[in-house]
Amino acid sequence: SDAANPPPATMTYVELHARSACSFLRGASHPESLVREAARLKLPALAVCDRDGVYGSARVHRDGKEHGVRAIVGAELTMEDQSVVPVLVATRTGYRNLCQMITRAKLRGTKLDAPVRWDELGEFSEGLVALTGDEEGPVRRALASKDRAAAMAATERLRAAFGGHNVFVEIQRHLHRGEERENDALADLAEATGLPLLATNGVLHATREERGVLDVFSCARHHTNLESGGRHLAYNAERHLKSPARMARLFANHPEAIANTERLADRLEFSLENLGYEFPKFPVSPGETMDSVLYHRTMEGARNRYPAMTPKVLDQLHKELELITRLGFSGYFLIVWDLVNFCRNDNILIQGRGSAANSAVCYALGITACDPVAGNLLFERFLSEGRKTWPDIDLDLPSGDRRERVIQEVYRRYGRHGAAMTANVITFRGRSAMREIGKALNFAPDVLNRFSRLFGNGDFPHTMDLSAQLREAGIPPEHPRTKSAVELYRKIYGLPRHLGQHSGGMIICQGELSSVVPLENASMPGRVVAQWDKDDCHDLGIIKVDLLGLGMMAAMQDSLEMCQARDRPVDLATMPMDDPATYDLMCRADTIGTFQVESRAQMATLPRLRPQKFYDVVVEVAIIRPGPIQGGLLHPYLARHAGKEDVEYIHPDLKPVLERTLGVPLFQEQILKVAMVMADFSGSEAEDLRRALSFHRSQERMDQVCVKLRAGMVRKGVDPEIVDRIVHATQSFAVYGFPESHAISFALIAYASCWMKVHRAPEFYAGLLNNQPMGFYSPATLVKDAKRRGLRTRAVSVLVSDWLCTVGDDDTLRLGLCYVRGLTKEDGERIVAERQRKSFESLMDFQLRTAVPKPALRTLAKIGALNGLSEHRRAAQWEVEIRREEDDLFAREIREEELPLKPMDPFERVRADYAGTSLTTGPHPMALVRDRLPDLWRAADLPLAVNGQRLSIGGMVICRQRPGTAKGVVFVSLEDESGVANAIVSSALFEQRRMCITEEQFLQIEGELQHVEGVIHVKARTILPLFVEKIATPASHDFR
C-alpha cells in the first residue's frame, strides 16, 4: 500500500484539489474520511474545494486538528460559461473575498444555477490563488476541443484576474487514454505563459473503494443508469487520495509539479481559526455599557419576578451576572432579551427553554418562565467558568406566520448579509439511498416503491437486515446485482444529499456575516441560509439563537385569543398549577391532543405515575426518553413513586442531588452534580461532561470524560461497584439524557394544554384543528376525541364556515373551509367575503359570485358543504355540473323532482367526508359495521375484561410505532367509535404479518388482554385485515 512505501525524506506532496461529498452528488466521501485517509498517507495538508461553497471546510478544519493534517480552504467556482475554476485561500482577506463572491452569486442566482461572472473575478481576487482546473476547467475544456488558442485565452483571463503570481496550471494523471496529449499541451502552456505547473489528483473520493458511490451519484445527476451512463461515469478508480511517493512516481517527468504543491501550500497560510467572527454589540446610551444595562434590566425584572428579594435570589443573580460579565456575554443576553420584548409587544407567545431555564438572569429578564432558584436548578448546566463557547438560549415560538415574523425581524435588524439560518445537511437514509442505488442499477420502479414502503416502516437491524428487505421487495439474494446494492448502500448511507435549513437556528454577526461564511437563498422565500450546519458553527464559535416553532404554541395562542374574544380569558402566567381536574385527566391518560404527554408510551405511563403535582409532570416529560429507558431508570422510579420499592441512593452523599427524583438520576443536571460531588469535578470538567452529554457525534469524547470520572472517584476511594453504576448511568445519558430545565419548560406547556382541554375544550380543539399537522393524532381522531368529551363538531358549510375552524355561541366547533381538499385559501376567503357582503340566495348565486373552480366545487358538493343551497349532497353534485353564465337569461334552479340521484346513505356520506376533508363529523366507520362484528370488543369496554382474557379488537389504524428502545416490538393503535385500543406486536409476528400490518387501513387483532395498573394493552397473537368498505382514511402516525 501507499502507507507501506513512504516517500523519501525529501519528498513532500500536498493534495490541493479534493472534493468532498459536501459538494452534493459530486464527491463520494465525507470530509472527515478524506482527512483520516490523508493522515494515514502522511499528507501534511489537504485542500478541500467543494463546488460553489465551503460546505465541508469546517469539518476538515476540526478533524484536521485532531489528526495532524493542516486544513487548506478552497472552493470550485462555477462560471457563467459553466466552466469550473478552483481557487485556494491564502489570507484572511482572500477568505473574506471568497465568501462574498460566492454569496453574491448565490443570492443573485437560483438554487440550481448561481454562476460567478468572469468580470467580477478581479474584484474578489486579492488573497486567492486560482488553478486552471480539471476536465471541467476552462483551459482543459478548450484543449479537449483541440482549441489551443482558446486555452491560451482562458489562461490569460485567469492571469488578468488573479495576477501571474497567483495562477497555477493544474496537471492530473488518471491513467486513461488520451490523457498524455492533454498533459503535454498543459506543460507547453505553462512554459509559454511562464506559469508554474501544479500536480493534483482531482480527488473525488478518499479511497479506491468509493468509486462505485461516485458513479451512482453521477447517474443521479444525469438521470441515467450504469448501463447507459457512458462518459458521465468515472474512467476508473484513480481519483482517490494518493501518497506523496505514489504521486512522485506518477509525475516523475514533472518533478517541479510535485515540488510546487509544497511551495504553494506554504503560501496558503489562512486557517479557519482566523475566521474574524464577532457577535453583534447591543446598542447602549452614552455613559452606559452593555454590562451596566444588563445589570439594571436584570434587577428591574427580578423585582417583578420576586416580590421578596431573598438573599438566596440576590446571591444567585450576582453570581451569574459576575460570570456573564467576565466571559463577555452581556450583549448576547441583551439581544435575546430585546427579541423576546419584540415578541411580547407584537403579541407573539414566546418561551425560552433548554439550559437557559437554569439561569436566574434569564428568568428575571423574562426570557424563561420557570424559577431556577425555587427549582434549585444547576446554573453550570447553562454557563460555567470553563466554558469556551457561548451559551445556547432556545426560544419557543408559535409555528407558522408568527414565528416567520420574528425571523424576518432578525433579517430586518441585521440585513440580508448579516443574518442567516444555519444549514441542515440532509443525508442519504434508507429509502433515499436505495432509491438512487436502485435507479443506477436499473431496478424496476415497482420494486423500489415496495422497498421504500418496507423501509418506511421502522426497521431495525436486529429484526430484518438489508438483504432480507431487498428479498421482500422482490430482489432475491441470487440476483446478480444484490451484492452490489448492499455494498453501495452501506457506503452511501449517511452521505450528504442536499443542503436544507435548520428548523430555527439563526446566526448573526457584527458587520457582514457573508464575510465569515457564504450565504445562499433558502427554498423558502425571504430566507437566507449559511453553508454550515449548527455543529460547524458551534465548533467555529459562531453564535446561534434558536427560534423554534412549536405547533402547540401556535394552537395555544389561537385558543387563548378565542377565549379572550368569547369573554373567557385565560392568563398562562396565573394559571393554577394545582388544578385537580387537570391531574385527573392525566391520570386517566385522556391526553390526546395535548403537548408531550399524548404519545402511546406517555399514555401508558401516566396511569402508573399518577401525577398529582407539577414536578410529576416534569418527570413524566423527561422519563419517556431513550436515556432513562435504556439506562433502566423508568421502572425503578415508577416503583418508588408508587411506594412499592424503598428509596435508595447510589451513595449517601448523593441524597441532596437525587432526593427529588427518589434516588434515580433522571436529568443531565443531576449527572453533572454527581460528578462534582463524587469525583470532585471542577466547573471546567463539568463543562467537558456537559459537552460530551450533548455532543451526539463523538463517542470518543464521552469515553474520555468517563475515564476522568472513574479516575476521580477511585482517587476519592469510592466503592468500585458504585463507580461502575455511576459510569453506566452517565453513559446511558449520552444516548439521550434530558436536561431538567428543558423538561420544566416543556412541562409548563404540557400542563397548560391539559388545563385548556379540561376547562376550555371548544377553544382548545379549535386551536388544534387550525394548526395541523402537528402531534401524534390526525384531525379525524381529534374530532372523535372531542365528541367523546361531549363536544359537538359541525361539518363544513359555505353558509356558516370561515376559512379556519371556529367556536359557536353554543360551544360547538364548526369546521373551517381550510379542511376542504383542493380549495385554495384565496377561494375560501372569497367565499367568506361574498357571504359577509350578502347571503347566498341559491347554489347558482353561490357559483356565479364566488367563481370556485369546478374540482373544488365538486368536493364542496360531495362533503355536504352546499347542503343549505341544495336538497342534499347528490343534488348538489348534479347541480354543480350545470354550466352557469352570469348573463344567462334562461338560467334557473333545478326542482327536486327533476333530480335523477337519490341521497347518499350513511356509509357513502362517511366515505365522501374522508375523501373530501380527511375526517367526518358523522359516525365513525366502525359504528356502521359494528353489528357485523359481534365478537370484537369496543375500546371503551376493555376495562371490563379480565387481565389475561383472550379477546379481539378492531378498528382504524391511527398509529404504528417501533421505538428503538423496544427491541423490535411494534405498537399499533386502533380507533373505533368508542376510543383507542393499543396492541403490542412482537418482532416475530410483525415479520410474519408485515404487509398486512403496514398496508391495511383497518385491522382485527386477537390476543391476551394486559390490564396492569390502569394501563391496557392487547398482546397480539393473530392479526388480520378488517374488511370495511374502502375509505380514504387519514394518514396514520407511522414509525416517527
N, C-alpha and C positions, 0 to 999 in steps of 0.2 A: 504494500500500500504506500501512498504518498508519505504518510507519517512515519513509516518504517524506513524510508530513504530520505533523510533530511538533507537539505541543500548544504553546500559548503558554507563555512562560517561567513565568508564574504558575500554570499548570495542573499539578497533580500528582494522580496516581491510583495507588493501591496495590491490587493484587488480593489480597483477604483470604479468598477461599474457592475453592480449587482442589483437585481430587482427582487423584492420580496413578494409574498402573497398579498401584502397590503396594497399592491398595485391592482388588485381585484381582477382576477382571471388572467393576469399577465405574468404572474410569478407563482411558483409551486411550493415555496417553503415559508414557514413562519420567520419573521426577522430573528427571533431567538434561536431558531435552528441554524440559520446562517452564521450567527455569532459563535455558537457552540462548535460548528464544523470548522470555522476559521481558527478558533483556538486549538482545535485538535491538529490542524495542519500547520500550526505555529505561524500564522499570518499575523504580523504586528498590528495591522489596522485593516479596516474594511469600510468601503463607501457603499451604502445602500441608496440607490437612486430610484425611488418609486415614481410611477408615472403620474405626472402633474400634481405632485404633492410630496409632503414629508411624512406620510401616514405612518411608516414604520420606524421613523428615526428615534422616537422616544424609547422604544423597546430595544433598539440596537444600542442606544446610549446606556440604558440601565443594565442590560445583560453584558455589554462590553466591559463595563467597570468590574462586573463580577468575574468575568473570565479572562481579563487582561488583554482585551482586544480594543484598540482605540477606535471609537466610532467617528467616521467622517460623514458629514451631512451632504446630501446631494439630491437631485431630482431630474427626471426626464421631462422635458418640456415639449408638448405637442404644439407645433407651429401651425399657422393658418393654411399652409400647403400640405398639412398632415405629415410632414417630416418630423422627426423627433431629435431634439438636441439635449444631450446630457450636460448638466452643469454641476460643479462641485463648489462647496462653500469654503472660502479661505479665511474670511474675517467676520467679525460681528456685523459690520456694515453689509457684507455680502449676504449674510443670513437674512438681515432685515430686507434687503432688496429682493431676495428670492421670495420671501413670504409675501411681500407687497405685490410683486409681479404676478404670482400665482393667484393671489386674492383678486387683483383687478380682472384677470382673465376669467376666473370662476364666477365672479359676481356679474360680469358682463355677458357671459355665455349661458348655456343651458346645462342641465345635468349631464347630458351626453356629448355636448360639443362646446368646449370652452378653450379655444386655442389662444396662444400668445401670438402677438403680431410681431413680425420681423422688425418693424420700425420702432418698437419700444424696447428691444433688447438692450440697446445702448444706454437708455435711460436708467436701467437697473443693473448694469454690468459690473459696477465697482464691487470689488471683493469676491467676484465669482470667476471660475475657470471653466471654459467650455471644451467639450470633446466633440469630435466630428461625428461620433455615434456609430451604431452598429448598422445592420441592414436596413433599418428604418430611418437612419440619419440622412441628412440632405446630401452629403458627399457620396456615400455608398449607393444611395438610390440613383444618383446621376451616373456613377460608374457602372451600375448594373444595366443601365440603358446604353452603355458604351458612349456616353457623352462626357468626355474629359473636360471640355470647355465649361460645361455646367458644373462639374465637380470643382473645378478651379474657382468658378464664380461663387459657389456656396462657401468654399473655404475663405475666400476674401471677404465675404459677407460677415462671417463669424469674426474674422480678424478686425474688421472695421468696427464691429460692435464691442468686442471684448479687449482688443489690443493684441498685438503679436505675442506678447509675453504670456497671455492667458488663453491660448488656444492650442490644443494638442490633437494631432492626427491619430485617431484610435485604430488599432490594428488587432484583429482577433484570428484565432486559428482553431477551427472546429472540425477539421479533417473531413471535409466534403468536397466534391468535385467542383472545379472552377474557382475555388477559394484563392488559390495561389496567384492567379492572374490579377485578381482584385487587390490582393495584398501587395503585389509588386507595384501596381498602379498607386496605391496609397503611399508606399515608400517613396516612389518617384515624386508624388505630390508634396510630401513632407520636405524632400530635398529641394524641390523647385521653389517652395514658398519660405523655406528656412524655418518651418515649424517643427517642434520636436515630435518624435514618434512615441506613442504610448501603447503598451500591450495591456489588454484586458481580456477576460474570458466572457464578458457579457453574461454574467451569471444569472440564471433563471431558477435554479434550484440548488439546494445545499449539496446533495449527493446524487450520484448517477441514478439511484433507485427511484427518484421522484419524476423522472422524465414522463412516465405514464400520466401523472397528475397534470403536467403541463399540456399534454395532448388532449385530455378531457376538457381542460379549460379553453383550449383553442377551439375545440368543437363547439363549446357553449357560446363563445364569442362570435363564431362564424355560422352558427345554426346548421351544423353538419354533423357527420359521424366519422368514426375512424376509418371506415371503408371508403368514404368519399372525400375525406379531408384534404388529401393531396398535399400541396405545398403549404397549406395552413399549418401542418403538423411539423414538429421538430425533425431535422435531418437525422439526428442521432441523439445520444445521451451525453454529449460532451459539454453542455453548458452548465456545469456544476463547479463548485469551488475546487481549486487545484493548489497543490503545494508550490512553494517557491521553486523547488528543484524541478518539478514537472513543467512549470511554466517556462523555466530557463531552457529546458530541453526543447520545448515546443518552439521557442523563439531564439534558437541557437544562432540563426543567421541575422538576428537583430538584437544583440545584447543591450544596445542603448535603449531599446523599447522597454526592457525589463528594468534597467537602472533608473529610467525616468519615473517609474512608478514610485520609487522611494523618494526621489528628489521632489516630486510633486506632493507626495503625502506630507513631507516635512513643511511645505509651504501652507498646507491646509490646517491652520492652527486652531480654527474655531471649534468650540465644543458647546454642547447644549448646557453645560454648567454656566456658560456665559450668556444666558438667554436674554437678560435685560428686562425681565418681567417685574412690574411693580403694581401692587394693588392700589386702586384709586384712593385719593385722600378725601376725607369728608370735609366739606367747606365749613369754616367757622368764622365768627366775627373777629375783628381786630381785638387784640388783648386776650383772646381765648386760645386754647389748644384743644386738640381732639381729646386728650386725656382729661382736661378740666370739664369739657362739655359732657363726656361720658359720666364723670363723677356726679355732676349736678343732675343730669337726666336720670341716673340710676337712683339717687337718693330721693328725688321727687317722686319717681314711680314707686319706690319702696314704701314711702309714707302712705300711698294709696292702697298698696297691696297688704301692708302690715299695719293695722290700726295701732298695735302696740309693738314698737321697735325694740324688741328684747336684745340684750347683749349678745345672745347667740346669733341672731339675724345680722346685727351690725358687724360682729366679728367675721361672719362668713362673707358679707359684702365687701368689707375692707380687704380681706384675704384675696378674694377674687379680683378686685379692682387693682390691687398692687401687682398681681401676677400678669393681668391683661396689659397693664401699662408697661411693665418691664419687658414683656415679649413684643410690644409694639402693635397690639391688636385692637387698640381703641377705635380706629377708623372703621375696621371691619364690623364691630358691634354697632356702631352708629349708622352705617349704611344699611345694615339689616333692619335696625330699629326704624329708620326712615321709610323703608319699603313696607314694613308692617303698618306704619301710620298711613301710608298711601292707601293700603287696602281698607283700613278701617274708615278712612274719610270717603272712600269710594264705595262703601257698603259691600265689601267683599269679605266673606268669612275667612279667617286665617288662623292657623295654629302652628307654632313651632314644635318640632318633635325631635326625636333622636337624642343624642348625648347632650344637646343644648339644654334639654329639660333638667339636667343635673346642675345647672348654673342658676344661682340666686340672682345674678345680674340680669340674665335673660328673663327671669320671672319678673323682676322689678321693672324692666323695660317693656313688659307686655308682649315679649316675643313668644314665651311659652306660657302654658296655662296651669301647670302643676307646681306646687310649692316644694322645692327641693330641701328646704330646711326642715319643714314638718315631716317630709318623707325620708329624711336622713339619707339623701342620695349622695353618691360619691362624685364630687366635683372633678377628681382626677380622671374619671372616665371621659370627661369632656376636654379638660385642659390641665396640663401638668408642667412642672419645671423642665422635664426632659424632652418636652415635645418640640420637635424641629419643624413640624408642618403646622399649617393653620388649622384651627378647629372647623368642624362642619356644623352648620346650622341648617336644618331641613325645615322648610316651610310648607305645610299642607294647605292647599287651596282647593276651592271647588273646581272640578274638571270642566272643560268646555270654555265658553266665552269669557267667563270671569277670570280664569287663570290666564287666558290669552291676553286680556287687558293688562295684567301685571307684567307679563313677558314683554309686551310691546312698550310698556312704560320704561322698562330697563333699557330697551333699544333706544327709546327717545332720549333718555338721560345720557347715555354713553356713546350714542352714534352707531351707525351700521358697521363701522370698523373698530368700535371699542367694546363690543359685547357679542357673545355668540353662545349658542347651545353647545354643550360638549357632544362629541360624536358617540355613536353606539355602533361598534363594528359588528355587523350581522355576519354570523359564521354559518358554514355548512353544517346542518344537522342531519338526522336520519333521512327524512323524506327528501330534502333538497339535495343532499349528497347523492343518494341513489337515483334520483330523477336525472341529474346531469350525467352520471355514470351510465345509466341505462340508455339515455339518448345516444351517447357516444358509442356504446356497444350495440346499438341498433335493436334493443329490446322493444317488443310491441307495446304501444301506448296502454293497452288494457292491462298488461302485466304490471307496468309501472304504477298505474292507478290502483291496482289491487294491493301492491306493496305499500303504497302511501297510506291506504286505508288501514292496513295492518299495523304499520309503524305508528300511525297516529293514535294508536290505542294503548299507549303507555307501557311499552315493553321494557323489560329489564333483562340483562344478560343471563341471570340465573333461571329464567323461565323459557326463553326462546332465543337461540343465537341467530346470527345474521343468515347463516346458510339455511336454517330452518324457515326463517321468514321468507327467504327467496323461494324455497321449495313451495311454501304455502301460496306464494304469489304466482307460481307457475314456472319457476326456473329451477329445475332439479339439479342436484349436485353433479350429475354426469354431463350437464350442459357444458359445451366447450368453453363458454365464457364465464361460468360461475366463479371459478377460481380468480380470474382477473377482476371480476366485480367486487369480490370480497376484499382482495388486496387493495384495490383502488379506494374502496370505501374507507378502510382503516387509515389510509394516508390523507384522504380529503376531509374526513370528519374533523370539524373544528377550525378549518382554514377560513380566512376572511372571504366573504361573498360579496358584500357591498357595504357602503357607508350609510348608516342611518343616524338619527339624532337621539340623544338621551331623553328619557321621559320628562326631565325637568331641570337637569343640571345646566346652569349658566355660568360662564366665566366673564369677568370684566377686568378692565386694565386702565391704569393711569396712562393716558396717551392712546396710541393706536394698538389694539390687540393684534391687528393684521401685520404688525412688525415682529410679533412673537410667534405666531402660528398662522399658516394660511387659512383663510375663511372661504366658505363657499355657500351657495344658496341651498337651503334645505328644500325638501319636496313640498313642505307646507309654505304657502305664500307668506311673505313678510318676515320670514325667519332666516337667520344665518347660522351656519354650523361650523365649528372648528374641525380641523383634521385629526385631532387627538381625542381619545376617549377619557373618561373620568380618571382612570388609573394612571394613564400617561400624564394627565395634568397634575395629579397628586404627586407623582414622582418628581416632576419638574418644578413643584412649588407654585403652580398656578391655582389661584383660589376659585373654588366653585361654590355657588349658592344654589341649593336645590329648591326649585319652585315646583313642588309635586302636586299633580292633580288627583284628587280623590273623588270618585263618583259619589260616595256617601256625603262628602262635604257639600257637593252641588245639590244633592237631594235634600239634605238638611236645610240648606239656605232657602231653597224653594219652599220647603214645608214651613219654615219659620215665617217667610213672607206671606204665605197663605193664611197662617194663624193670625198674623197681625191684621191682614185685610178683613178677616172674619171676626175681629174683636175677641180673639182668644190668644193673646200674645204669650210668647214663651221667651224667657231670657236664659240662655245657656249658662251664663255666669252665676245665676242664682238658682238654677235647677236643683231641687232637693236630691242629695246623693244617698238618702236613706229610705227611698220610697218602697214600701213592702210589695206593692203590686208589680213593680218593675223586677224585683228579685224573684217573685213568684213566677213571672214569665220566663226568666232564665232557668229556674229550677225545673220547669216543665219542658224546657228546650223548645219553647214556642218562639223560635228566633229567626224564622225565615224572613229574609229581607233586611235583617239588622247588620251591623258592622262587626266583622271579625269573629262573631260567635255564631255564625249561621251555617258553617260547613258541617258535613256529616260527622267529622271527628269531634268538632266542638260540641255539637248537639248530643253526641254520645257521652261526653264528659260532664256536661252541665248538671244532669240529674245526680251524678255521683259527687261532684264538688259542692253542689247546692249553695251557690253564692248568697251571702247574707249581708255583705258589706262591700264597699268599693274595692278594697285591696284584693278581695276574692276575684273580682273581675280582672284586675291587673294580672293575677296569677293565671286565670283562665286564658287570657290572651297570649301569655308567654309560654304556657306549658305544652300546647299542641304545636310543637316545632320539632324539627329533626334532632336538634341538640339534646333537649331534655328526654325525648323518646329514645334515641339511640344510646344515651347515657344511662338509661334505666332509672330515670328520676320520676316519671309520671306516676307509676303505681305506688311507690313508697309515699309520695306526697299525698295522694288521694287517701291512702290507708290511714296516715297520720291525721289528716284533716277530719276524717270520719271517726277518729278515736279508736280505730281498730288496731293501731300499732303505736307503740310508745315513741315519743320524740327523742331521737338520739343525735348527737353531734359527732362529726368526724374526730374532733379534738375539743376538749373543754374551752380552749382559748377562742374557739370559733363561735361560741354561743351568741355574742353580740352581733356577729356578722350574719348568722343563719337563723336567728330566732324567728324572724317574721315569716320565713318560709319553712318553718318546722324542721330545721336541720338539713334541708335539702337545697343544694345550690342550684337555683333556677336562672340566675341572671349573671350577665357578664360582670357587672359591678361587684357582685359577690366573689367571683373568681379573682378579680384584682385585689379585693380586700384580703382574701385568703392568702394570696401570695405575699402581701405586705405583712400580714400577721405571722404566717408560718415560715416564710423564707426571708423575712426582713428585706423584701424588695423596696428599693427606693422609688421615688416618683418617676425617675428616668427608666428604671427597669419595669415598672408597672406600665409605662407608656409603650415599651417594647412588647409587652404581653398584650396590651390593648390592640396594637397594630397587628400582631400575629393572629389574634382572635378575629380581627376584622378583614384580614387580607386573604382573600379566597384563592389567590394564585400560588401561594408558597407554603407547601407542607414543610419545606426545609426550614423556613423561618420559625414555624411553630415548634419543630423539633429542637432547634437551637434554644428557644426560650424554655422549653420543658427540661432540657439538660441543666440550665441555670437554676430553674425552680427546684429540681430534685437536689442539686448540689447545695442550695441554700437551706433546704430542710434537713439534709443529712448533717450539715455543719451545725445546726441547732440541736441535733440529737433527736429528731422526730422519729418515731417508730416506723420501721420500713413498710409495714402494712398500710399505715396511714399515708406515708409518702406515695405509695402506689395508687391509693384511692384518689388522692388529690390530683396526681398527674393524669389519671384516667378521666376524671371529671373535666379537667382543663382541656384535654384532647377532644372530648365529646363536644365541648363548646366551640371548638374550631370548626366542627361540621356545620352548626348553625345555632349559636347561642344568642339569646335575645337580651338586649340591654333593658334594665328595669325602667329607665327613663322613657325608652321607646314604648314599652308596654303600658306605662301610665298614660302617655299621650294617646295611644290607641284606645285604652280602656275608657278614657273620657268620652270619646266619640261613640264607642260601643254602648256605654251606659246611656248616653243621650239618645241614641237611636232606639234602644229598648224602651226608654221612658216615653218617647214620642209614639211608639207603636201602641203602648198601653193607653196613653192619655190624649193623644191627638191622631188617632188612627186614620181618619179620612185624609188629612193633610199629609201625613207620613206616607201613605201609599201613593197619593198623587205625586208627591215629590220623587218617589222611587220610579214610578212609571214614566215620568218625564225625563229621566236621566239614564235610560237604558242604552246600551248594555252595560251592566255592572253586576258584581257579586256572583253568587252561585246559581241563582234561580231566574228563569225566564219570566217575562211579563205574564204569561199564561199561568204559571204557578203562583205568582204574586196575587193575581186576581182571585184565584181559587182560595188562597190563604186568607185574603180579605173577606171573602164570602163566609169562610168557616168562623170568622170572628164577628159575623153578623153585619158586615158592611156590604151594601149593595153596590154593584158596578153596572152602570147603564152603557149600552152599546153606542157606537159612533152614530151620530145623526147630523146631517148637514143643517138641520133646523136649530140645533142647540150647541153642538160641539165647537169648541175653539180649536186652535191648532194643537195646543197642549191639553193634557188632562186637567180637569177642574173638579172642585168640590161644590155640590149644590147646597142650597139652603137647608135641605133635609138630610145633610150629612151623607149623601150618596156621591159616589165617584162617577164622573162622566168621561168616557174615553175620548181622547183628542183625535183630530184628523191626522195627526202625525203617525198614527198606527195603521193608516191605510196604505197598503203596499202599492207603490207606483205613483202615489200622489205627491207631487213636489211641494216644498214649503211655500213656494210662490203661489201655486194653485190653491193650496189650503188657506193661506192668508187672504187670497182674493175671495174665496167663498165666505169667509167670516166678515170681510169688509162689506161685501154686497148685502149680506143678511142684515148687518147693522144699519146699512143705509135704508133698506126696505125689505120687509119679509118676502120670502119667495111664495108666489101665488100658486105655482104649479111646477111640474117637472120640466115642462117646456120653458117656463120662465127661468128656472134654475139653469138650464143648459145654455140659453141664449145670453144670460147675464154673466155667467162665470167662465164660459168657454173652456171648461175642463176637457182635456184630451180624452178621446174615446176609450183607450185602455183603462185609465183611472176611473172613468165614468162607469165602465162595466164592473169594476171592483166595488165601487160605491153601491151599485145596484145589488150585487151578489151578497154583500155583507149586511144589507138591510138599512144602509145609511140614508137611502132615499125613500124609506117607507112612509114618512109623513107626506110625501108628494105623489105616492103611488099606492095601489091597493096592497101589494105585497112584493116580496123580492123578485119573484119571477115576472110579475107585471112590470116592475121597473127594468128588469133585464130586457124585456121585449121592447119597452118604450125607448130606452136609450139608443137602440139601433136605428130608430127613425131619424132621418136627416132633418135637422132644424135650420131654417134660414130666417134671419131677423126680419126680412121683408117679404116672407111667405104669407100672402093674404089668405091662403087656404089651410094654414096650419091649425090643428085643433088637438085637444086631449083625446086619448083613447078611452072609450067606455069599457066597463068591466066585462060586459057580455061579449065584447069583441076580442078579449084576450084568449089565445089558444092554450095558455100554460096554466097548470094547477100550482097552488102554493107549494113551497118546499116542505118536506116532512122534517121532523126534528133532527134526524141524522144528517140530512142534506144541509140543514142550517148550520150545524156544528162544523161539518166539513167545509162549508163555504167560509165560515168565520176564521178557521185556522188558515185556510188558503189566502184569505184577504187581509188578515190582521195578525196572524200567528197566535191568536188567543180567541177564547169565546167567553161571553158573559152568560151564555146558556148553560145547559147541563154538561157535566164532564162526560167525555166519551164513554168512560166506564159505567156511568149511570145508565146509559142507553142499552148496554149489553148485560147488565147485572143479572137479569132474570135468566139469561142463558148460561150463567156461570155460578150455579148454586154452591159449588164446592170451594170457591175462592173466598178467603177471609178479607173483609174490608180492613184497611189500615187502622181505622178508629176502633175496631173491635179486637185488635191483637192484645191489648192489656187484659182482656177477659180470658185468654188462653193460658194454659198451664205451661210453666217452664219445661222444655224438653218435648212438648207436644209436636207431632208431625202434622204439618198443615201446608196449604198452598196459598200464595198471594199472587196478585197480578195487577198490572197497570201500565201506564205510560212511563217509559224510561226518561227520567229527568236528569240523572247524574250517573256517570260511570267514573270511578276513581281507582287509581292504583298507586298509592303513595310509595315513595322509595324506602320508607321505613317499615313497610308491611310485608316484606319478603315475598312479593309476587301476588299477594292476596288482592282481589278486586272487590270493591264495594259498589253495589248497584242500588239506586233509589228509584222506587216505583210509586207513581202518584195515581191515586184513584179519587173518586168523588168525595171521600171522607178524610183524606190526608195522604201522608207519605209513609211508605214502609221501606225498610232498609234490609238488604240481603248481603251476606258475606259469601263470596265465591272463592274457593281455594284455587291455587295456581294451577293444579292439575285439571280441575273441572273447567277453568277458564280456557285452557288449551284445547280441551275436548270440544267445547261449545263456543269457541272464539267467534266464529262468523255470526252465529245466532245472537250472542250477547252484544256484539258491536254493531250489527246491522239492523236488527229488528227494532221497531218503534215501540211495540208493546210486548211484554214478556210475562210468562207464567212461571213462577219459581216455587218448587216444593222443597221442604226441608224441615229441620227442627227449630222450634222457637227458642230463642235465648232471651230470657227476661231476668236481668240481674240489676239490682239497684236502680230500678226505674228506666233502664236502657233496654230497648227491644230490638233484636235483630232476628233474621231467619238465616240459619246456616244452610246454604243451598246444597241439595243433593241432585235434583234434576232441574233443567232449565229448558223451556220450550217457547216457541213463538206463540203469542196470544193473538188469534186472528180476529182483529177488529177491523171493520171496514176501513179502507185506505183513507188516511187523513194526513194532510201536510202539517204534521205536528211541529212545534217549535224545536229548535236545536237544543239537544241536551248539553249539560256542562260536563264534557268528557275529558278525563285524563289531563287536567290542568292543575 
